[in-house]
Amino acid sequence: MGVLREVWNNVYFNPRTKATLREQPVFKTPSQSQMIVRDFDAPVDVADYYAQRLTSYLQVNVRFTIKTC
């Protein structure tokens, strides 16, 4: 279990032409690097012009009891 970290290199973000990084076409291509991190503590400032995405799922145990009168 963990968080999937995907990394794309050579991503140039210009906020004047794109509102968010999500609009970058690079995210429609496979990432150049993937790794599983144990928590949401991903490395920062590891390179110039890169983007990373963290993906995880939360599974909640829901227990409830229906009482009948």
Secondary structure, 3 states (H helix, E strand, C coil): CCEEEEEEECCCCCCCCCCCHHHCHHHHCCCCEEEEECCCCCCCCCCCCEEEEEECCCCCCCCCCCCCC
